[in-house]
């Protein structure tokens, strides 16, 4: 029986699109909860798994005359091998993990390569286009809907003999959508009796830090505002 009679290229493309949608739904939910593996990562994994499944279905029919060996075993070995390679792209930085999307894209690239090697050119092209849409276009969409939050130390240093107004500072942070986790007040910063208040905050990428500093200084009691990385 011919391979096309078992599963047509149109059916393959439809399954790829369904894999794209299925991965996107799960990834969107994960991104809404700010999980490490989000929208793009789940879509890439779903596309890769769909491509490999299609390959596993197609190969035995296309190479049916080959009595010795199973060509489908190659795909299984590549999947296992890509797990080790993808792990090398994942980096842990403190409490954050970077590189999951890169690891998924490496895994998907292997799937596309195997698909092309099997002669499934249309399926490979669709998977390639959808992966580019995921990495380029959906990256902008994901950042717009779920802006990445940066954990920072926001230090507000008051002028000499000025008492810190914590309520005023928290009001400004709230207006900018900045979440405060803790407050540390130091009333005796130096011999000039400058007070310093340190906020541990999460700052969305959309926040203009310079504009935020100007609004703090507009009170007249604040001399300097600094944003520092959280180690």
N, C-alpha and C positions, 0 to 999 in steps of 0.2 A: 504493500500500500504506500502511496506517495505521502511525503511529510506534509505537503500543503493540504491534503485531504483531511488530515487529523487536526491541524490548527493553522488557520490562514494568517497572513501578515496583518490583515485588518484586525483580527481577533487579538493578535499580539499587541498591537498598538493600543487597543481598547484596554487590555489588561495593564499595560504600562500607565495609562492615564488613571485607571482605577487605583493602582498602586500609589501614584502621585497624590491623589485625593485622600486616600486612606492614611498615608503618612502625614499629610498636611493637617488633617483633623486632629490626630494625636499630638503632633508637634505644636499646633496652635494652643492646645490645652496646656501642654507643658510650659510653653512660653508665658502663658497668662499667669502661671504660678512661679515664674522666674527660675525654672529648673536649668541645670547646666546643659543638658541635651534638649534643645528646643525645636522650633519649627523646621529650620533647614536640615538639621541633623536627622530628624525622623523621616523627612521626605527622601533624603539621599539613601538612607538605609532601606526604605520601602522600595525605591526604584531599583536599587541594587539587588534586593532579594527577588523582586519580580523578574528582572532580567535573567538572573541565574535560574530561576524556576522554568522560565520559557526555554532557556538553553537546555536544561535537563530533559524537558519534554521533547525538544526538537532533535537532539543528537541521536538517540537510539533509532528513530525512524529513518533519518537521513543516512546513517551508517549501518543500516540493517545487514547489508551483505558481509560486513566485517564480523567473522565468527569468533575471532580471538580478541579478548580484551573488551573493556567497556569504556568508550570515550567520555562518558559522563563522569567518570571518576576524576578526570583532570579538573573539572570545575570544583569538585569537593576539596581537592588539595589546594587549589588557588584560594578558596574561601578561607581555609585554615591558615594558610601562609599570610594572607593579607591582615589577619587579626594581629599578628606580631608586628607587622610593618606599621599598621595604623596606631598601635599602642605607642610607637616611638614618636608620633606626632603630638601626643597628649602631654601637656606640661601642667604641673601643679604649682601654683603661685600662692603660698599662704593658704587661705581658705577658698581660693578660686582655682578652677581648672580650665585651661585653655587648650585648644587644638582638637576638640571633638569633631567639629565640622570638617576640619582638614582630614582627620582620620576617616570620617565617613566618605569624603570625596575620593580619597585614595581607594577605598574599598569599592566604590561605585565605578571608578575608572577601570579597575581590574575587571569588573563585570562587563563593562562596555567593550573592553578589549577582547574578552573571550567571546562576546556576542559577534563582534566583527570577524574574529578568526573563524567562527563557525559559518560565516556567510550570511548572517541575519542583518543585512545592511540597513534596512528600513528601521528595524527595532533599535539598532545601535544609534542611528541618527536621531530618533525620537528621544531616546534616553539621554543622549548628549545635549540636545536642545533643552530638555526639561531640567537637566542638572545645571545648565548655565542660567536658566530662568531662576532656579532656586538660589544659586550662589550670588547672582548679581541683582536681579530685580527684587526678589523676596527679602534680600538683606536690607534694602532700603525700606521696604514695607514693615519688616519686623522691627527695625530701629525706630520707625515713626510711631507704631502702635505700642511697642514695649521698649521705651528708651532705656539704654543700659545705665544702671546706677553705679556711681563711683563712691566707695567708702573713703571718707576723708576726715581729717581733723581741721575744723574751722576755728581759728584763734582770733578772738576779738580783744585788742589791747586798748584800754581806755587811757585818756589823758590824765595827767597828774591830779590827784585828789578827787577824781570823778568816781562815783559809786556805780558799779555795774547794774544795769537794768535788764535782768534776765527776761522779764515778760516782753519788753520791747524787742529784744533780739529774737526770741522765739516767734513773735508775731511776724517778723520779716522772713524768717525761715519758712513759716507756714505759707506766706503769700507766694513764695517761689516754689512751693511743692517739695521742699527739702525736709526729709524726715530726720528728726533728732533722736539719737539713741541714749546719749548721756551728756551731762554737763559737769565740768570741773572748773571751780572758781578759785583763783589765786589772788588774794587781796594785796599781797606784798611782793610784787614782781621784782622790785629793786629799791634802792634807797630813795628814789623819787616817788615811791608809793604809787606806782602805776599798777592798776589791777588788770588781770588777764582772765578771760573766760574761754575755755576750750570746749567746743561742741564736737561730739562724734556723730557725724551725719552721713547720709546717703544722698548724693547730689546727682540728679538726672543730667545727661549730656546736654540737654537743651538749655540748661541754666547758664546765663552770662555772668561769669564770676566777677568781672570788672564792674558791671552794673550793680551786682549785689553789694560789692564793697562800697560803692558810692552811696548807696542807700543807707548803709550802716553809718558812714561818716557824716551823713546829713544831720544826724542828731546833735552833733557838736561836741559830744562827750567822748567819741571814739577817735583815736589817733591812727590806728593801723588795723588792717584786717589781712590775715594770712590763711591760705589753704595749703595743708600739708598732706602728704601721702600717709596712709595708715599702714604700719609695718606689722 
